[in-house]
Amino acid sequence: MQPVNAERVLRLRALQAQDGAPSVEQVVRAFVEPGLLLDSHHSDRRPAVARFIGRVLFDPSARIRQLFADQVDPVEGRFLDALGAALPDQDADTVRFGYTSMLGLLALHQAATFSAIKCRPAEGKGAASEAPSSDEGLACERLVGFLTAGLTHGLRPTKNHGPS
């Protein structure tokens, strides 16, 4: 994970060096692309990365969780701050929820958890679709779009909005 996290930090620094705060999409892209695209260039590492992410997702061991935290802690605060700046109407807990949701969905894609699932329509609604595309670029664009929409439109505003 070290090369992926190093690339994430480089991309985020480049965004923050520009005028104005980065957009939600720019922050999401800086986080997601290294996780998907750099791994695709090092396909020999993919099985190990998938196993590690799978263990993080499903192994309750404190040791595994600490190994993961050691890898993500150096970049987590930076991305939380960047998302907070890009989502000024959200409080810190809501931004953290969005960040951890992004992290979880990316982990599922990196681990290829659902890659073998074929989508089948309801009976009488047409033929089953093909297996999902293995094109990493397309998967990355879909994930960036989905996460950006969820963070931008799916989170309920919480700052300065008391109960009605």
C-alpha positions in Angstrom: 0.0 0.0 0.0 3.0 2.3 0.5 3.3 3.2 -3.3 -0.4 3.8 -3.5 -0.5 6.1 -0.5 2.6 8.0 -1.7 0.8 8.7 -5.0 -2.3 9.8 -3.2 -0.4 12.3 -1.2 1.4 13.6 -4.3 -1.9 14.1 -6.1 -3.6 15.8 -3.1 -0.6 18.1 -2.6 -0.8 19.1 -6.3 -4.5 19.8 -6.0 -4.0 21.9 -2.9 -1.2 23.9 -4.5 -3.7 25.2 -7.1 -5.8 28.3 -6.5 -9.0 27.5 -4.6 -10.1 24.4 -2.7 -10.2 21.2 -4.7 -13.7 19.9 -5.7 -15.2 16.8 -4.3 -14.5 15.0 -7.6 -10.9 16.0 -7.6 -10.4 14.8 -4.0 -12.2 11.5 -4.8 -10.1 11.0 -8.0 -6.8 11.7 -6.1 -7.8 8.9 -3.6 -9.4 6.3 -5.9 -7.2 6.4 -9.0 -4.0 5.3 -7.3 -5.8 2.5 -5.5 -7.2 1.1 -8.8 -4.9 2.2 -11.6 -1.5 1.7 -9.9 -2.5 -1.8 -8.9 -3.5 -2.6 -12.5 0.1 -1.7 -13.6 1.5 -4.1 -11.0 -0.8 -7.1 -11.6 1.7 -9.4 -9.9 0.8 -7.6 -6.6 -2.9 -7.9 -7.1 -3.5 -11.3 -5.3 -1.5 -10.1 -2.3 -3.4 -6.8 -2.2 -6.7 -8.5 -2.6 -5.9 -11.0 0.3 -4.8 -8.1 2.5 -7.9 -6.0 1.9 -10.1 -9.1 2.3 -8.5 -9.7 5.7 -9.0 -6.1 6.7 -12.6 -6.2 5.7 -13.5 -9.5 7.4 -10.9 -10.5 10.0 -11.8 -9.1 13.5 -8.1 -9.4 14.5 -6.8 -6.3 16.3 -3.4 -7.0 14.6 -4.8 -6.9 11.1 -6.8 -3.7 11.8 -3.6 -2.1 13.3 -1.6 -3.1 10.2 -4.2 -1.4 8.0 -4.4 1.7 10.3 -0.6 2.0 10.1 -0.9 2.2 6.3 -3.8 4.6 6.0 -3.2 6.9 9.0 -0.5 9.0 7.2 -3.0 10.0 4.4 -6.3 9.8 6.2 -6.2 13.2 7.9 -5.2 14.9 4.7 -8.1 13.5 2.8 -10.5 14.1 5.6 -9.4 17.8 5.7 -9.7 18.0 1.9 -13.1 16.5 1.8 -14.2 18.8 4.6 -13.1 21.8 2.6 -14.9 20.5 -0.5 -18.0 19.8 1.6 -18.4 23.0 3.7 -22.0 22.3 4.7 -21.1 19.0 6.4 -19.9 18.5 9.9 -16.8 16.4 10.7 -18.8 13.2 11.5 -20.6 13.4 8.2 -17.4 13.9 6.3 -15.8 11.0 8.1 -18.8 8.8 7.2 -18.4 9.8 3.5 -14.6 9.1 3.7 -15.0 5.7 5.3 -17.8 4.8 2.9 -15.4 5.7 0.0 -12.7 3.7 1.6 -15.0 0.7 2.0 -16.3 0.7 -1.6 -12.8 1.1 -3.0 -11.6 -1.8 -0.9 -14.4 -4.0 -2.3 -13.4 -3.1 -5.8 -9.7 -3.7 -5.1 -10.4 -7.0 -3.5 -12.5 -7.9 -6.6 -15.1 -9.1 -4.1 -18.0 -9.1 -6.5 -16.2 -9.5 -9.8 -17.7 -12.9 -10.6 -21.3 -11.8 -10.1 -23.3 -11.6 -13.3 -26.3 -9.2 -13.2 -29.5 -11.0 -14.1 -32.7 -9.1 -14.8 -36.0 -10.2 -13.3 -37.7 -13.0 -15.2 -39.1 -11.9 -18.5 -37.1 -8.7 -18.5 -34.5 -9.6 -21.1 -31.3 -11.6 -21.3 -28.7 -11.7 -18.6 -26.0 -9.1 -19.0 -22.4 -9.9 -19.5 -20.0 -10.0 -16.6 -18.7 -6.6 -15.5 -16.0 -5.1 -17.6 -12.5 -5.7 -16.5 -11.3 -2.4 -17.9 -9.7 -0.7 -14.9 -10.1 2.7 -16.4 -13.8 2.3 -16.9 -14.2 0.8 -13.4 -12.3 3.8 -12.0 -14.4 6.4 -13.8 -17.6 4.6 -12.7 -16.4 4.5 -9.1 -15.2 8.2 -9.1 -18.6 9.2 -10.5 -20.6 7.2 -8.0 -18.6 8.3 -5.0 -18.7 12.0 -6.1 -22.5 11.9 -6.6 -22.9 10.2 -3.2 -20.7 12.6 -1.4 -22.1 15.7 -3.2 -25.8 14.8 -3.2 -26.3 11.7 -0.9 -25.1 13.2 2.4 -27.6 15.1 4.3 -26.4 18.7 5.1 -25.8 18.9 8.9 -24.0 22.2 9.5 -26.3 24.9 10.7 -29.3 22.7 10.1 -31.1 21.9 13.3 -34.2 19.8 13.6 -37.2 21.1 11.7 
